[in-house]
Amino acid sequence: MARVALQNNISILATDQGGFSLVKAKANTEDEPFSGYLPIHNSTGGFTLVEALIAILILSIMLLGLIPAFIRAYNINYELASRDTAIDIAQEVLEQARSSGYSSVTSGIQTIYRRIKKTTIPYTVNTTVTDLFDGDLKNVKVVVYWTIKGEQKSYSLTTVVGDINE
């Protein structure tokens, strides 16, 4: 037990009973007739090891439930990146057809390799050229094929090329 004297002539007697401290305050003057016990919690409280382990277990179970969502998001991102690459390839081939001139635009098949997320993907580009209006214009259709996880995908673009010199 410890006795501490505070301001206003109040004496405090602190004792430890079952993990709690009881403080007895008694006024030493007739003006302050207060007398009683006040419970004070120890400041050593906190999480026990069992509580911390249970919290970690609950958090782990919640995070394990999110793993399929992260995997699905990664796969969708990979598929969209491969599609964006196919669109870029189709646009490049059409730009080459436009810039090469009317007479040099021809049909053909070529394979272009592009790297996406540490994987090299082969893209097969099929260019089909058909005459329109008795050869005054050419319809150029570019179809890009690629395979993602065993499923074949395709993307196509079409443009019309004409000879501006005639």
C-alpha positions in Angstrom: 0.0 0.0 0.0 1.1 3.5 -0.8 -0.2 6.7 0.6 0.1 9.8 -1.6 -0.9 13.3 -0.6 -2.3 15.5 -3.3 -3.5 19.1 -3.5 -6.5 20.3 -1.3 -5.4 18.0 1.5 -6.7 14.9 -0.2 -5.0 11.6 0.8 -5.0 8.7 -1.7 -4.4 5.1 -0.6 -3.7 2.8 -3.5 -3.9 -1.0 -3.2 -3.8 -3.8 -5.7 -6.6 -6.3 -5.6 -7.1 -8.9 -8.4 -5.4 -7.0 -11.1 -7.1 -3.7 -10.4 -5.9 -0.8 -8.3 -8.3 0.7 -5.8 -7.8 4.3 -4.8 -9.2 5.6 -1.6 -9.6 9.3 -1.5 -10.6 11.1 1.6 -10.8 14.8 2.1 -8.9 16.1 5.1 -11.0 19.2 5.5 -14.6 19.6 6.5 -15.3 21.5 3.2 -14.8 18.4 1.2 -16.6 15.5 2.8 -15.8 13.0 0.0 -14.7 9.5 1.0 -14.8 6.4 -1.2 -13.0 4.0 -3.5 -12.4 4.6 -7.2 -11.3 1.8 -9.5 -8.4 2.5 -11.7 -7.5 0.0 -14.6 -3.9 -1.0 -14.9 -2.2 0.4 -18.0 -0.6 -3.0 -18.7 -3.7 -4.3 -20.6 -3.5 -5.3 -24.3 -3.9 -8.2 -26.6 -2.9 -11.6 -25.4 -1.0 -14.0 -27.6 -4.2 -16.1 -28.1 -6.2 -13.0 -29.3 -3.4 -12.0 -31.7 -3.3 -15.6 -33.1 -7.0 -15.6 -33.6 -6.9 -12.3 -35.3 -4.2 -13.5 -37.7 -6.1 -16.7 -38.4 -9.3 -14.7 -39.3 -7.3 -12.3 -41.5 -5.6 -15.2 -43.2 -8.9 -16.9 -44.0 -10.2 -13.7 -45.5 -7.1 -13.2 -47.6 -7.3 -16.8 -48.9 -10.8 -16.0 -50.1 -9.5 -13.2 -52.2 -6.7 -15.2 -54.0 -9.1 -16.4 -56.7 -10.2 -12.8 -57.4 -6.6 -11.7 -57.8 -5.8 -14.7 -60.1 -8.9 -13.9 -62.2 -7.9 -10.2 -62.4 -4.4 -11.2 -63.6 -5.8 -13.4 -66.3 -8.2 -10.7 -67.5 -5.4 -8.2 -67.6 -3.2 -10.7 -69.6 -6.0 -11.3 -72.1 -6.7 -7.6 -72.5 -3.0 -6.9 -73.0 -2.9 -9.6 -75.8 -5.9 -8.1 -77.4 -4.4 -4.6 -77.3 -1.3 -6.0 -79.0 -3.4 -7.6 -81.7 -5.2 -4.2 -82.3 -1.8 -2.5 -82.5 -0.6 -5.1 -85.1 -3.7 -4.7 -87.2 -3.4 -0.9 -87.2 0.3 -1.2 -88.2 -0.4 -3.5 -91.1 -3.2 -1.1 -92.3 -0.9 1.9 -92.0 1.7 0.0 -94.1 -0.9 -0.7 -96.7 -2.0 2.9 -96.9 1.6 4.2 -97.1 3.0 1.7 -99.5 0.8 2.8 -102.4 -2.1 1.6 -104.3 -0.3 -0.8 -106.7 1.8 -2.5 -104.0 -1.0 -3.5 -101.7 -1.3 -7.3 -101.9 -2.9 -10.2 -99.9 -0.7 -12.4 -97.7 -0.2 -14.2 -94.4 2.6 -13.4 -92.0 3.5 -14.2 -88.4 4.5 -11.5 -85.9 5.9 -12.3 -82.5 5.2 -10.0 -79.5 6.2 -10.3 -75.9 3.5 -9.8 -73.3 4.2 -10.2 -69.5 7.3 -12.4 -70.0 5.5 -14.6 -72.7 6.1 -14.5 -76.4 2.9 -14.8 -78.3 2.8 -15.5 -82.1 0.2 -13.4 -84.0 -0.9 -14.7 -87.4 -1.8 -11.8 -89.7 -4.0 -12.5 -92.7 -4.3 -9.6 -95.2 -7.0 -9.9 -97.8 -7.2 -7.4 -100.7 -10.1 -7.2 -103.1 -10.8 -4.8 -105.9 -13.8 -2.5 -105.8 -15.4 -0.5 -108.6 -13.5 -2.1 -111.4 -10.1 -1.7 -109.7 -10.4 1.9 -108.8 -10.4 1.1 -105.1 -9.1 -1.8 -103.0 -10.7 -3.1 -99.9 -8.0 -4.2 -97.4 -9.1 -6.5 -94.6 -6.6 -7.4 -91.9 -7.4 -10.3 -89.5 -5.1 -11.0 -86.6 -5.3 -14.5 -84.9 -3.6 -15.5 -81.7 -4.2 -18.2 -79.0 -4.6 -17.5 -75.2 -4.8 -20.6 -72.9 -5.9 -22.9 -75.7 -8.6 -20.5 -77.0 -8.1 -18.9 -80.4 -8.9 -15.2 -80.6 -9.2 -12.8 -83.5 -9.4 -9.2 -84.3 -10.1 -7.6 -87.7 -9.9 -4.2 -89.3 -10.9 -3.1 -92.8 -10.0 0.0 -94.9 -10.4 1.1 -98.5 -7.3 2.2 -100.4 -7.4 4.2 -103.6 -4.9 5.6 -106.1 -4.9 9.4 -105.6 -2.9 10.0 -108.8 -5.7 9.0 -111.1 
